[in-house]
Amino acid sequence: MLLFSSPTVDALFDRIRQCTGVQLTHSQERACDEPCPAPPKHYSELGCKPIVEEGQCCPKRYECPALTDREGNKCYFNGNIYPAGGKLAPADQEMNSCSPACFCTNLTMPATFQCASIDCFEFQDSGAEDCIHQYTQHGCCAENTVCGKENLKKLAQCYLEDKLYYEGQRMYPSDEPCKSCLCKPGFDNSTIVDNPHCHETQCGLELHAGDRIAMGCIPIYFGNHRCCPISWKCPADNDEVIIDGRTDQNDVQEPNMQCKFGKLTLNKGDGITSDNKCVDCKCTVPPLAHCIQRADLAVLQSNGVVESNCNEMRLVIIFTVTLCSVVAVFGCDVPLVHYKTMKCTPVGSRPDGCPERYDCPSITAHDNSKCYFNGKTYSISESIPNAEITQFCSVACYCRAANPVAKFRCGHVDCAEFFHRFDYENCVRQYDGQSCCSSGTVCGKERDKLATCELEDEIYREGQRMRLRDNKCRTCICTAGFSQNVTDTDPNCFDTICGFELFGEKHVYGGGIPVFKQDVCCPWEWRTPKETDSVVKGSGKPATDPKLQCKYGNLTLNVGDSLDIQQREADGQKMSCSCQIPPLMHCMLS
């Protein structure tokens, strides 16, 4: 049983104002006996306003700006409108410093933003125990690193949830999952809300999912972690309403208390059918529905959501969780691109169709005096053929001796199109296979003569790259006669080859494990062992064959075991690491 302390009336009123941004009348305040829930993140970032009716203290609905009737060839962010080719305004860009150089592109319809990505140096840092990274409020990467106990003692100290931080470190309060704090002199950990050193996490929904929003898609949140969505559900022809709590389907509510989703109109409490048994979509706070991806079994058990006196409910929860666990943990959704890139050999098979393990000589029999790339071994001074590395915008890569492992040195290619404004309204860039730079530009009437391709409801022109949504590791080039039904065999479609062996050999072959991010094919980074890591035992039986175990630093893990870590990335994401298909563990950013 959970026990809650009883807050004062004044504290409740303050919480209501903080959550909703609404000033309450005295009569409304008197009607409130509990704090209002925080607004869903998509409402706050899309500029929706809470509507508090007379006699109520909390909003039951929001008023949102028009989202689905926006001009398809323009981009929208933070109340500003950007034409094709327009760059994000400095103030808007500062809010999203980890996605620099953003500009609006209408290569897809609706238009969307394209941004560069930043690999901060600290992402590749193994994390010395007596070193800390220091950040500024809006910066993406660390501005400075301080090492040594004597130097750390000179810095201001902060305590948050009984943990010590030093000046410049980022802190993430567990009770406010959508806020981050910066350790500064005078930091007060008695309150997070209204703390001048704590700030709201920016998900950048319009920046990264503007096309989905314009299409009427709704956000999918993970379990009880309701800060930034992990994905989106878009309207489909076979969507249907799930009636909830109404005996008469004609018993409708006021229009302003309904949600619109594609062709559907939902009353508050109604759900939407879903092909994914782990995703529940409902109209809970009009006018937008949203979805919840249920957590897997391990998460639910660790949070203690199954109460001992709820036998019937326990059966329902365990059955539901089992369905979700098969997909999220033991299905072949397990990322394998790192094994394929290193040309590891799959060995054995499990009932779910996944390999039992992989044989990876470049890992288990690594020679520190040699370089490895795409299944081939290179001696010192030996070069990789340029044709194999042009897709990484690299040339003249050769193996050279280094400590602790040999590494490649490469030249970098800057494509001409990187330095010129592009007329997205009238022109398209064309590409050949897995090249870095475009092979040319076609504009005006000549562009209109090009063959077109349709892929996943989007139209492309001949020579354009097309990336599959359902297979993030496969790309096609639009060619005459293209059929979206045969992308597996089309010679103009190809699987992604990751370049981590070219640039991250120290971590790849220094005991690191890949870290994957939602909707990104290649590893986002590599995590190296830390002395504080420990094993959380899974439900599986210990393996009798060492080859069916994962080795990580001085730890040995069986399939199903995970690391006991509570690590957050710079953007507030949590990392979970587990052993699923040996010999390497892998991590996921959630």
LUMZA-75793 format. One line per field, with one value per residue (C-alpha): residue in three letters; z, x, y. Coordinates in Angstrom, 2 decimals. Layout:
% residues N
vexdo	(ALA_...)
pz	(Z_...)
px	(X_...)
py	(Y_...)
//
This chain:
% residues 590
vexdo	(MET_LEU_LEU_PHE_SER_SER_PRO_THR_VAL_ASP_ALA_LEU_PHE_ASP_ARG_ILE_ARG_GLN_CYS_THR_GLY_VAL_GLN_LEU_THR_HIS_SER_GLN_GLU_ARG_ALA_CYS_ASP_GLU_PRO_CYS_PRO_ALA_PRO_PRO_LYS_HIS_TYR_SER_GLU_LEU_GLY_CYS_LYS_PRO_ILE_VAL_GLU_GLU_GLY_GLN_CYS_CYS_PRO_LYS_ARG_TYR_GLU_CYS_PRO_ALA_LEU_THR_ASP_ARG_GLU_GLY_ASN_LYS_CYS_TYR_PHE_ASN_GLY_ASN_ILE_TYR_PRO_ALA_GLY_GLY_LYS_LEU_ALA_PRO_ALA_ASP_GLN_GLU_MET_ASN_SER_CYS_SER_PRO_ALA_CYS_PHE_CYS_THR_ASN_LEU_THR_MET_PRO_ALA_THR_PHE_GLN_CYS_ALA_SER_ILE_ASP_CYS_PHE_GLU_PHE_GLN_ASP_SER_GLY_ALA_GLU_ASP_CYS_ILE_HIS_GLN_TYR_THR_GLN_HIS_GLY_CYS_CYS_ALA_GLU_ASN_THR_VAL_CYS_GLY_LYS_GLU_ASN_LEU_LYS_LYS_LEU_ALA_GLN_CYS_TYR_LEU_GLU_ASP_LYS_LEU_TYR_TYR_GLU_GLY_GLN_ARG_MET_TYR_PRO_SER_ASP_GLU_PRO_CYS_LYS_SER_CYS_LEU_CYS_LYS_PRO_GLY_PHE_ASP_ASN_SER_THR_ILE_VAL_ASP_ASN_PRO_HIS_CYS_HIS_GLU_THR_GLN_CYS_GLY_LEU_GLU_LEU_HIS_ALA_GLY_ASP_ARG_ILE_ALA_MET_GLY_CYS_ILE_PRO_ILE_TYR_PHE_GLY_ASN_HIS_ARG_CYS_CYS_PRO_ILE_SER_TRP_LYS_CYS_PRO_ALA_ASP_ASN_ASP_GLU_VAL_ILE_ILE_ASP_GLY_ARG_THR_ASP_GLN_ASN_ASP_VAL_GLN_GLU_PRO_ASN_MET_GLN_CYS_LYS_PHE_GLY_LYS_LEU_THR_LEU_ASN_LYS_GLY_ASP_GLY_ILE_THR_SER_ASP_ASN_LYS_CYS_VAL_ASP_CYS_LYS_CYS_THR_VAL_PRO_PRO_LEU_ALA_HIS_CYS_ILE_GLN_ARG_ALA_ASP_LEU_ALA_VAL_LEU_GLN_SER_ASN_GLY_VAL_VAL_GLU_SER_ASN_CYS_ASN_GLU_MET_ARG_LEU_VAL_ILE_ILE_PHE_THR_VAL_THR_LEU_CYS_SER_VAL_VAL_ALA_VAL_PHE_GLY_CYS_ASP_VAL_PRO_LEU_VAL_HIS_TYR_LYS_THR_MET_LYS_CYS_THR_PRO_VAL_GLY_SER_ARG_PRO_ASP_GLY_CYS_PRO_GLU_ARG_TYR_ASP_CYS_PRO_SER_ILE_THR_ALA_HIS_ASP_ASN_SER_LYS_CYS_TYR_PHE_ASN_GLY_LYS_THR_TYR_SER_ILE_SER_GLU_SER_ILE_PRO_ASN_ALA_GLU_ILE_THR_GLN_PHE_CYS_SER_VAL_ALA_CYS_TYR_CYS_ARG_ALA_ALA_ASN_PRO_VAL_ALA_LYS_PHE_ARG_CYS_GLY_HIS_VAL_ASP_CYS_ALA_GLU_PHE_PHE_HIS_ARG_PHE_ASP_TYR_GLU_ASN_CYS_VAL_ARG_GLN_TYR_ASP_GLY_GLN_SER_CYS_CYS_SER_SER_GLY_THR_VAL_CYS_GLY_LYS_GLU_ARG_ASP_LYS_LEU_ALA_THR_CYS_GLU_LEU_GLU_ASP_GLU_ILE_TYR_ARG_GLU_GLY_GLN_ARG_MET_ARG_LEU_ARG_ASP_ASN_LYS_CYS_ARG_THR_CYS_ILE_CYS_THR_ALA_GLY_PHE_SER_GLN_ASN_VAL_THR_ASP_THR_ASP_PRO_ASN_CYS_PHE_ASP_THR_ILE_CYS_GLY_PHE_GLU_LEU_PHE_GLY_GLU_LYS_HIS_VAL_TYR_GLY_GLY_GLY_ILE_PRO_VAL_PHE_LYS_GLN_ASP_VAL_CYS_CYS_PRO_TRP_GLU_TRP_ARG_THR_PRO_LYS_GLU_THR_ASP_SER_VAL_VAL_LYS_GLY_SER_GLY_LYS_PRO_ALA_THR_ASP_PRO_LYS_LEU_GLN_CYS_LYS_TYR_GLY_ASN_LEU_THR_LEU_ASN_VAL_GLY_ASP_SER_LEU_ASP_ILE_GLN_GLN_ARG_GLU_ALA_ASP_GLY_GLN_LYS_MET_SER_CYS_SER_CYS_GLN_ILE_PRO_PRO_LEU_MET_HIS_CYS_MET_LEU_SER)
pz	(0.00_-0.82_1.76_0.77_3.07_3.12_1.61_2.86_1.01_-0.03_-1.37_-3.38_-4.91_-5.81_-7.43_-9.48_-10.81_-11.59_-13.44_-15.47_-15.73_-14.71_-11.96_-9.96_-8.43_-4.71_-5.32_-7.61_-5.07_-2.40_-4.68_-5.02_-2.73_-4.63_-7.01_-10.74_-12.90_-15.09_-18.67_-21.25_-22.76_-26.28_-25.12_-23.50_-26.53_-29.14_-27.49_-26.21_-23.47_-20.47_-20.15_-16.58_-16.36_-13.70_-10.41_-11.46_-10.37_-12.96_-16.76_-18.35_-21.87_-23.80_-26.74_-29.35_-32.45_-35.80_-36.41_-39.35_-41.74_-41.84_-45.20_-46.28_-47.78_-44.61_-41.17_-37.79_-34.47_-31.26_-32.92_-35.84_-39.50_-41.68_-45.50_-47.31_-46.87_-43.88_-40.95_-37.37_-35.65_-33.09_-30.13_-31.34_-32.12_-28.62_-27.18_-29.11_-28.97_-29.50_-32.94_-34.62_-38.11_-38.46_-41.63_-43.20_-46.11_-48.29_-49.80_-47.98_-47.65_-45.21_-44.90_-41.91_-40.30_-40.99_-38.37_-37.84_-34.87_-32.27_-30.81_-27.60_-26.48_-23.14_-24.91_-25.68_-22.17_-19.99_-16.95_-14.47_-10.88_-9.89_-12.96_-13.62_-16.73_-16.42_-18.49_-19.15_-19.02_-22.74_-23.98_-25.46_-24.74_-21.64_-21.53_-19.21_-17.33_-13.79_-12.42_-9.15_-5.62_-4.69_-7.66_-6.98_-3.39_-4.75_-6.54_-5.12_-4.02_-4.38_-2.93_-4.75_-3.42_-1.07_-3.92_-4.12_-7.25_-8.10_-9.73_-13.40_-13.23_-14.50_-12.10_-12.89_-10.11_-10.05_-8.97_-11.87_-14.88_-17.31_-15.50_-15.28_-12.84_-12.95_-9.85_-9.05_-5.89_-3.69_-5.23_-3.08_-3.30_-1.16_-4.28_-7.95_-9.28_-9.63_-8.80_-10.93_-11.51_-12.83_-16.28_-18.32_-20.74_-24.37_-26.48_-29.71_-30.94_-33.83_-34.69_-34.91_-35.66_-37.40_-40.34_-38.00_-36.17_-39.47_-40.49_-37.34_-35.57_-31.78_-29.37_-27.73_-24.22_-22.40_-19.26_-16.50_-18.03_-19.60_-20.55_-24.22_-26.58_-27.80_-31.04_-32.84_-33.97_-37.27_-38.56_-40.65_-42.62_-40.31_-37.08_-34.99_-31.78_-28.62_-26.65_-22.95_-20.28_-22.62_-23.10_-25.99_-28.86_-29.72_-26.29_-27.37_-25.41_-26.16_-29.25_-27.18_-24.95_-27.85_-29.57_-33.32_-34.79_-38.55_-39.51_-35.92_-33.29_-29.74_-26.57_-23.45_-22.25_-25.68_-27.05_-30.49_-31.84_-32.17_-33.92_-31.14_-28.03_-25.92_-26.92_-25.51_-27.15_-25.54_-25.46_-21.87_-22.11_-25.25_-27.97_-28.69_-27.86_-26.82_-26.39_-23.66_-24.42_-21.50_-19.72_-19.84_-17.04_-15.38_-15.12_-13.70_-11.13_-10.03_-9.54_-7.50_-9.39_-8.70_-5.27_-3.25_-2.59_-6.27_-7.57_-10.54_-11.48_-11.03_-13.68_-16.14_-15.61_-15.89_-19.08_-20.64_-19.56_-21.01_-24.43_-24.20_-22.92_-25.90_-28.25_-26.27_-24.70_-26.37_-29.88_-32.86_-32.44_-30.66_-32.56_-34.60_-36.96_-34.99_-35.48_-39.17_-39.65_-38.12_-40.26_-37.21_-37.92_-36.35_-34.45_-33.47_-33.29_-30.55_-30.65_-31.47_-34.57_-33.23_-33.17_-29.88_-30.25_-32.77_-33.55_-33.76_-34.27_-34.37_-30.75_-29.24_-31.08_-31.52_-32.50_-31.18_-33.91_-36.68_-37.80_-38.55_-40.86_-42.28_-41.68_-43.07_-41.24_-42.17_-41.30_-40.40_-43.42_-45.37_-46.94_-47.36_-50.95_-51.31_-52.77_-49.38_-47.34_-49.53_-47.87_-44.64_-46.43_-45.94_-48.30_-48.11_-44.87_-43.76_-40.63_-38.28_-34.96_-31.85_-28.15_-26.95_-30.36_-33.94_-35.65_-39.06_-40.21_-42.93_-45.03_-44.82_-47.79_-47.77_-50.47_-52.58_-51.63_-47.99_-48.81_-51.03_-50.35_-52.02_-53.78_-52.21_-53.96_-57.50_-57.28_-56.15_-55.40_-56.98_-55.51_-56.74_-54.39_-51.09_-52.02_-49.68_-52.06_-54.56_-58.20_-59.41_-59.07_-61.34_-61.29_-62.83_-65.85_-66.04_-62.51_-63.52_-66.25_-63.74_-62.84_-59.49_-56.77_-53.99_-50.69_-47.50_-48.80_-49.77_-53.33_-54.42_-57.72_-59.60_-57.85_-54.42_-51.35_-49.69_-46.15_-44.99_-41.77_-40.89_-41.62_-40.37_-41.64_-45.32_-47.91_-51.55_-54.49_-56.53_-60.03_-62.88_-62.26_-58.50_-56.51_-52.75_-52.53_-53.43_-51.42_-50.06_-53.53_-55.45_-56.54_-55.85_-52.17_-49.75_-46.07_-43.94_-43.05_-39.86_-39.65_-35.96_-36.70_-38.62_-35.88_-32.54_-32.44_-28.93_-27.49_-29.93_-29.35_-25.85_-24.13_-25.10_-25.94_-28.44_-27.31_-29.59_-29.88_-30.94_-34.74_-35.44_-37.23_-36.15_-32.56_-31.12_-29.00_-27.19_-23.44_-21.66_-18.29_-15.04_-11.62_-10.22_-12.66_-11.17_-12.47_-12.03_-12.47_-14.91_-14.79_-17.20_-16.19_-15.96_-19.16_-19.02_-22.20_-21.68_-25.32_-24.40_-21.89_-22.25_-20.85_-19.85_-17.93_-14.97_-15.15_-16.63_-17.59_-18.70_-21.31_-19.61_-17.08_-17.07_-15.59_-12.45_-13.71_-13.50_-16.19_-18.02_-21.19_-21.83_-23.15_-20.12_-21.60_-19.49_-20.52_-19.95_-20.78_-20.96_-22.31_-24.98_-27.80_-26.79_-26.92_-26.56_-24.36_-25.80_-24.33_-25.28_-24.72_-23.69)
px	(0.00_1.24_0.85_0.75_1.34_-1.35_-0.09_-1.27_-4.00_-1.53_0.86_-1.97_-2.84_0.80_1.04_-2.11_-0.66_2.66_1.05_-1.49_-0.25_-3.76_-4.52_-7.52_-10.34_-10.97_-14.06_-12.10_-9.30_-11.77_-13.01_-9.58_-8.63_-5.65_-2.97_-3.60_-1.61_1.07_-0.12_0.97_4.28_2.92_0.38_3.01_5.35_2.62_1.39_-1.92_-3.69_-5.44_-9.16_-10.45_-14.24_-16.21_-16.21_-13.30_-9.67_-7.97_-8.29_-10.26_-9.31_-6.92_-7.23_-4.56_-3.55_-4.50_-2.02_-3.30_-4.13_-0.65_0.95_2.71_5.74_6.59_7.91_6.60_8.39_7.71_5.04_7.30_6.82_9.82_9.81_11.70_15.42_14.83_17.22_16.04_16.08_18.90_16.51_14.79_18.13_19.43_16.58_17.88_21.66_22.22_20.56_22.51_22.24_18.53_16.76_13.39_13.34_10.40_12.07_9.27_5.67_4.76_8.01_10.21_13.41_16.81_19.49_23.11_24.05_26.74_29.00_30.27_33.72_32.37_30.23_33.49_34.88_35.08_34.48_37.34_36.11_37.85_36.71_33.47_32.13_30.79_27.88_26.10_22.33_21.58_24.80_24.81_28.37_30.46_32.30_35.03_36.33_37.69_39.82_41.53_40.13_41.89_40.42_36.95_37.07_37.38_34.04_30.61_28.74_25.08_23.01_20.01_18.20_21.13_23.65_26.64_27.24_29.85_29.49_28.57_27.25_23.79_21.29_18.06_15.42_13.54_10.25_10.30_11.29_10.87_13.26_17.04_19.03_22.49_24.66_25.42_26.47_23.43_21.47_18.43_17.36_14.27_12.27_12.64_9.59_10.40_14.05_16.09_18.72_16.19_14.69_12.09_13.38_12.78_11.72_11.71_8.56_7.92_11.61_11.96_8.38_6.79_5.72_4.05_2.20_0.96_-0.29_-2.45_-0.26_-0.39_2.53_3.43_4.88_6.72_5.00_4.92_7.81_5.68_8.30_9.27_7.42_9.30_7.32_4.11_0.92_-0.44_-4.02_-4.75_-7.80_-8.46_-8.51_-11.65_-13.01_-13.02_-16.11_-15.31_-17.92_-20.86_-23.71_-25.15_-22.80_-25.00_-24.41_-21.93_-20.33_-19.84_-17.62_-15.00_-14.72_-13.88_-10.65_-10.15_-7.84_-7.87_-11.45_-12.38_-14.15_-13.61_-15.42_-13.33_-12.36_-12.65_-9.71_-8.26_-7.60_-3.90_-1.97_0.62_-0.69_1.78_0.40_-2.83_-4.23_-7.03_-8.75_-8.05_-7.51_-9.14_-8.59_-5.65_-5.49_-2.16_-0.72_1.13_3.65_3.44_6.66_8.17_7.97_11.25_10.29_6.86_8.21_10.93_8.35_6.08_2.88_1.29_-0.33_-0.68_-4.41_-5.41_-5.43_-7.64_-5.71_-2.42_-3.42_-4.36_-1.14_1.12_-0.60_-0.30_3.30_4.26_3.03_5.05_8.17_8.32_8.41_10.59_13.12_13.40_12.09_14.36_13.91_17.27_19.70_22.12_23.62_26.89_27.38_26.55_28.91_31.79_30.79_30.30_28.86_25.50_25.65_22.68_19.05_16.50_12.78_12.08_14.29_17.22_20.78_21.97_25.19_27.62_31.20_33.23_36.98_37.72_36.51_37.49_40.83_41.66_45.22_46.00_48.60_46.00_42.92_39.51_36.76_33.70_35.02_38.51_41.83_44.35_48.05_49.92_50.05_47.51_44.67_40.94_39.68_37.96_34.86_34.17_34.34_32.93_29.54_31.19_32.51_36.03_38.93_42.48_41.92_44.99_45.88_48.45_49.90_48.35_47.88_46.04_44.88_45.81_43.48_42.55_43.51_41.27_40.79_37.41_35.24_33.29_30.63_30.03_26.35_27.28_28.29_25.42_21.82_19.47_16.20_14.01_10.93_12.20_15.20_16.16_19.57_20.40_22.58_24.32_24.15_25.97_27.82_28.56_27.97_25.19_25.91_24.01_21.03_17.96_15.68_12.56_11.00_13.79_12.97_9.33_10.47_12.10_10.53_8.71_8.60_6.09_7.29_5.22_2.82_5.61_6.57_10.22_11.90_14.53_17.88_16.57_17.34_14.41_14.69_12.30_10.43_9.89_13.49_15.72_18.82_17.79_17.83_16.69_17.47_14.43_14.68_12.23_10.06_10.63_8.13_7.79_6.69_10.15_12.56_14.18_15.45_15.62_19.27_18.88_18.15_20.98_21.58_23.39_27.00_28.03_31.38_32.16_35.29_36.72_36.29_35.70_38.16_39.36_35.92_34.71_37.80_38.56_35.77_32.91_29.32_27.01_24.37_21.35_18.83_15.21_14.76_18.52_20.16_23.81_25.07_24.68_27.80_29.81_29.80_32.93_32.93_32.79_33.91_30.45_28.71_27.06_24.85_21.10_20.25_17.49_15.09_17.10_19.22_23.01_24.75_27.09_28.85_30.98_30.31_26.65_27.56_28.45_31.74_31.87_34.87_35.22_31.57_30.04_26.37_23.95_21.30_18.61_20.97_21.35_23.52_22.50_22.89_20.81_22.53_20.98_22.26_22.61_19.03_17.56_17.24_17.86_20.15_19.46_22.03_21.51_22.94_20.63_22.72_26.37_29.20_28.35_25.81_24.02_22.36_19.21_18.41_14.77)
py	(0.00_3.50_6.26_9.91_12.85_15.51_18.79_22.15_24.03_26.75_24.14_22.60_25.95_26.55_23.14_23.81_27.04_25.34_22.45_24.38_27.94_29.08_31.60_30.35_32.34_31.99_29.86_27.57_27.24_26.22_23.40_21.82_19.01_17.59_18.90_18.90_16.48_17.99_18.59_16.00_17.04_17.34_19.91_22.12_21.99_22.50_25.70_24.28_26.24_24.62_25.35_25.52_25.70_27.53_25.66_23.43_23.68_21.49_21.58_18.76_19.80_22.02_24.37_23.69_25.65_24.14_21.31_19.28_22.12_23.59_24.30_21.12_22.87_24.80_23.88_25.01_25.36_27.28_29.42_30.37_29.41_28.48_28.25_25.49_26.17_28.45_28.06_27.79_31.20_31.66_31.68_28.50_26.86_27.63_25.56_22.54_22.87_19.13_19.39_22.23_23.74_22.93_23.98_23.25_20.80_19.82_16.77_14.97_16.03_17.41_19.36_18.69_19.93_18.44_18.95_17.97_15.80_16.34_13.67_15.26_14.23_13.07_10.44_8.63_9.14_6.06_8.29_8.54_8.48_11.74_13.72_15.61_17.33_20.88_22.22_25.49_25.87_25.54_23.92_20.44_19.29_19.83_23.16_21.92_18.88_19.07_16.24_15.51_15.49_18.74_20.58_19.17_20.44_24.00_23.73_24.48_21.36_20.43_17.63_16.23_13.17_12.50_12.41_14.76_16.84_19.43_22.84_22.54_18.98_18.14_16.62_14.78_14.72_11.41_13.01_15.50_13.38_16.29_18.62_18.82_20.92_22.45_22.47_26.11_27.98_28.39_25.55_24.73_21.08_21.65_22.46_21.62_23.45_27.18_26.50_28.96_26.27_23.70_23.78_21.95_19.32_20.29_17.30_19.32_17.58_19.97_19.89_16.12_15.05_18.01_15.85_13.34_16.12_17.60_14.14_13.92_11.37_11.07_10.52_7.19_7.44_4.67_3.40_5.98_7.92_10.65_13.22_12.81_10.43_7.36_7.08_8.11_6.40_7.68_7.30_4.18_3.10_0.14_2.19_1.76_3.28_1.16_2.21_2.60_3.24_3.95_1.51_3.52_4.29_7.29_8.78_11.45_14.25_17.92_18.43_20.24_17.15_14.83_13.80_13.67_11.02_10.60_9.73_8.88_10.95_9.72_10.65_11.07_7.59_5.93_3.99_3.24_-0.25_-1.09_-3.87_-3.66_-5.42_-3.45_-0.03_1.46_4.61_6.64_9.99_11.02_14.78_16.27_17.33_14.95_11.27_9.76_6.27_4.39_1.64_-0.77_-1.64_-5.12_-7.68_-6.78_-3.12_-3.87_-6.30_-3.90_-1.14_-3.45_-2.71_-6.12_-6.04_-9.22_-8.75_-8.32_-11.91_-11.20_-8.07_-9.94_-12.48_-9.75_-7.83_-10.86_-12.01_-8.55_-8.17_-11.52_-10.42_-7.22_-8.93_-11.27_-8.31_-5.94_-8.30_-11.68_-11.02_-10.47_-6.76_-7.12_-4.83_-6.95_-4.36_-4.20_-7.95_-7.68_-4.74_-6.70_-9.72_-11.92_-15.38_-16.38_-19.68_-21.83_-20.76_-20.18_-20.98_-17.31_-17.52_-15.48_-16.84_-18.24_-16.28_-14.80_-15.80_-12.56_-13.18_-9.44_-9.30_-12.66_-12.94_-9.27_-8.31_-4.83_-4.32_-4.63_-2.69_-4.20_-3.01_-4.75_-8.25_-7.60_-7.29_-4.58_-4.48_-1.29_1.13_-0.96_1.09_0.45_0.76_4.14_2.51_0.88_4.09_6.88_6.56_7.77_10.90_9.52_8.75_7.41_5.46_3.53_1.56_3.07_1.98_3.53_2.85_0.80_-0.51_0.28_2.74_4.09_7.57_9.00_12.08_13.83_14.79_18.07_17.88_20.95_21.04_21.59_25.17_26.37_27.31_24.85_25.63_22.93_24.29_23.59_21.24_17.73_16.27_12.91_10.19_7.05_4.08_4.51_7.69_10.59_13.52_13.99_13.19_16.26_18.56_18.70_21.76_23.23_21.59_19.02_17.90_17.40_14.99_12.63_9.31_9.23_6.60_6.06_4.63_4.54_7.22_9.61_10.64_10.84_11.70_9.75_9.77_10.73_8.65_6.91_5.61_2.90_3.66_0.00_-0.96_1.81_-0.03_-0.09_2.72_2.80_5.07_6.13_4.66_4.17_1.10_1.09_-1.00_-0.59_-4.23_-5.61_-3.47_-6.65_-7.65_-4.35_-3.84_-0.12_-0.83_-1.54_-2.25_0.29_-0.40_1.36_3.13_2.66_0.60_3.56_6.13_4.43_1.56_2.46_1.75_-0.92_-3.07_-1.83_-3.75_-1.43_-2.36_-0.64_1.85_2.11_4.92_4.74_4.92_5.05_2.12_2.27_2.39_5.89_5.44_2.74_2.29_1.08_-0.74_1.22_0.02_0.74_-1.63_-4.70_-7.51_-7.81_-11.48_-12.34_-15.25_-17.42_-20.38_-19.96_-21.09_-24.09_-22.95_-19.78_-18.86_-18.38_-15.66_-11.97_-10.69_-7.03_-5.77_-8.12_-9.15_-12.30_-12.19_-14.88_-14.18_-12.10_-10.53_-6.76_-4.03_-2.19_1.37_4.54_6.54_9.48_11.06_14.78_15.00_13.23_9.75_6.67_3.85_0.14_-2.54_-6.30_-9.54_-10.91_-12.42_-13.11_-12.33_-8.61_-6.94_-3.94_-0.85_1.03_4.69_4.96)
//
